[in-house]
Amino acid sequence: MLLADLPDGSTARVAALHAGGTGMDAAVLQRLAELGFIPGEPVRVLRRGPGGREPIAVLVGQTLFALRLAEARCVAVE
């Protein structure tokens, strides 16, 4: 499952980062990893922007981030 697919309020753990069909490059994956999206790290989707789309407010560990939908599709969770 992808982080982008989690409903608001749900919690998961990061399984992996991948660009698979998102059009994102290695620099984006590196940035996500540097921000704390690493395997085993707990994540929680807090809420989505207008219309339930983007940005997606995500809590990683104790830090809040706003991700674009394409970035959230790079994070596999379990």
DAMOLIN-V957414 format. One line per field, one symbol per residue. ss: DSSP state (H for helix, E for strand, L for the rest). Layout:
BEGIN
ss: ???
END
This chain:
BEGIN
ss: LEHHHLLLLLEEEEEEELLLLLLLLHHHHHHHHHHLLLLLLEEEEEEELHHHLLLEEEEELLEEEEELHHHHLLEEEL
END
